[in-house]
């Protein structure tokens, strides 16, 4: 599950709450699934991953929750999830994120070796057209950037000074 902002009072932002609701539905549909909760501490504590996990504890057993509290963006989350999947023999994944974020999230998972990653489409609450346009515009810029960054990172290349 890809993280999103945590509010100053520690509650999930609207975006994160929507992703948590999607993860909850998916976890209930597959009681054996591992839920990879990702997201570092942003502007407010606690970490996105811990907010996700705490929000799901009533429907997901603790041993099924994996927390990645280091990843700060989509690229890092995809890499961490792929590393976890490879180390634990996980072959299939569901990208739990907003619809507008799905193409980039799934592309990066694929680039890092999770070849069987599908999307789970969210039913979005009503959003102002300006917000939706901003999200899609951001993705239009971020997708090609992350395609290059992901290709570079998936080769194991390191930048040195």
C-alpha positions in Angstrom: 0.0 0.0 0.0 1.4 3.3 -1.1 1.4 6.0 1.6 0.1 9.5 1.6 0.2 12.5 4.0 -0.6 12.3 7.7 -2.3 15.3 9.2 -0.8 17.3 12.1 -3.1 15.6 14.6 -1.9 12.1 13.4 -5.0 11.3 11.4 -4.8 10.2 7.8 -5.3 12.8 5.1 -8.2 12.3 2.8 -5.9 10.6 0.2 -4.5 8.3 2.8 -8.0 7.5 4.3 -9.2 6.5 0.8 -6.2 4.2 0.3 -6.8 2.7 3.7 -10.4 2.0 2.9 -9.3 0.3 -0.3 -6.7 -1.8 1.6 -9.4 -2.7 4.1 -11.7 -4.0 1.4 -8.9 -5.9 -0.3 -7.7 -7.5 3.0 -11.3 -8.6 3.8 -11.5 -10.2 0.3 -8.3 -12.1 0.8 -7.7 -13.0 4.5 -4.3 -14.5 3.8 -2.8 -11.5 2.0 0.2 -9.7 3.3 -0.4 -5.9 3.6 2.8 -4.0 2.9 2.3 -0.6 4.5 4.6 2.0 3.2 5.5 5.6 4.1 8.0 7.5 6.2 7.3 10.3 8.6 6.4 13.3 6.6 5.5 16.8 8.0 3.7 15.2 10.9 4.2 12.1 13.1 3.6 9.2 13.1 4.8 7.6 9.9 2.4 7.0 7.1 3.1 3.2 7.4 2.2 3.1 11.1 -1.1 5.1 10.5 -2.0 2.6 7.8 -1.2 -0.4 10.0 -3.0 0.9 13.0 -6.1 1.7 10.9 -6.2 -1.9 9.6 -5.4 -3.8 12.8 -9.1 -4.6 13.4 -9.3 -6.6 10.1 -5.7 -7.7 9.5 -3.7 -9.9 11.8 -0.5 -8.3 13.0 1.7 -10.9 11.4 0.2 -10.0 8.0 1.2 -6.3 8.4 4.6 -5.4 7.1 5.7 -1.8 7.8 8.1 0.1 5.6 8.7 3.4 7.5 11.6 4.5 5.4 10.2 5.1 1.9 9.5 8.7 1.2 8.1 8.5 -2.4 6.6 6.2 -5.0 10.0 5.1 -6.3 11.3 4.1 -2.9 8.0 2.3 -2.0 8.0 0.3 -5.2 11.7 -0.7 -4.6 11.1 -1.7 -1.0 7.9 -3.6 -1.9 9.8 -5.5 -4.7 12.7 -6.3 -2.3 10.2 -7.6 0.3 8.4 -9.7 -2.4 11.6 -11.2 -3.7 13.0 -12.0 -0.3 9.7 -13.6 0.8 8.7 -15.5 -2.4 5.8 -13.2 -3.1 4.9 -13.3 -6.8 1.7 -11.3 -7.1 0.9 -7.9 -5.8 -2.0 -5.4 -5.8 -1.0 -1.7 -6.0 -3.2 -0.1 -3.4 -3.3 3.6 -4.4 -5.4 6.2 -6.1 -6.5 5.6 -9.6 -4.5 8.5 -11.0 -1.4 7.0 -9.3 -1.9 3.4 -10.5 0.1 3.6 -13.8 3.3 4.9 -12.2 3.0 2.7 -9.2 2.5 -0.5 -11.3 5.2 0.6 -13.8 7.8 0.9 -11.0 6.8 -2.4 -9.4 7.2 -4.1 -12.7 10.6 -2.4 -13.3 11.8 -3.7 -9.9 10.7 -7.2 -10.7 7.1 -7.6 -9.5 5.8 -8.8 -12.9 2.3 -9.7 -11.6 1.2 -6.4 -10.1 -2.4 -5.4 -10.7 -4.3 -2.3 -9.8 -7.2 -2.0 -7.4 -9.5 0.8 -8.5 -10.8 3.1 -5.9 -14.3 4.7 -5.7 -13.3 8.3 -5.3 -15.1 10.7 -3.1 -16.2 13.8 -5.0 -13.2 15.9 -5.7 -13.1 19.4 -7.2 -12.0 19.3 -10.8 -9.1 21.5 -9.9 -7.7 18.9 -7.5 -8.2 16.0 -10.0 -6.5 18.0 -12.7 -3.6 18.8 -10.4 -3.2 15.1 -9.5 -3.2 14.0 -13.2 -0.9 16.8 -14.2 1.6 15.8 -11.4 1.5 12.2 -12.7 2.1 13.4 -16.3 5.4 14.9 -15.1 6.2 12.2 -12.5 5.7 9.2 -14.7 8.4 9.8 -17.3 10.8 11.1 -14.5 10.2 7.9 -12.5 10.5 5.7 -15.6 14.1 7.0 -16.1 14.9 7.0 -12.3 13.4 3.5 -12.0 15.4 2.2 -14.9 18.5 3.7 -13.5 17.8 2.3 -10.0 16.8 -1.2 -11.2 20.2 -1.6 -12.8 21.8 -1.2 -9.4 23.6 1.9 -10.5 24.8 4.3 -7.8 25.6 7.9 -8.2 29.0 8.8 -6.7 30.6 12.2 -6.2 
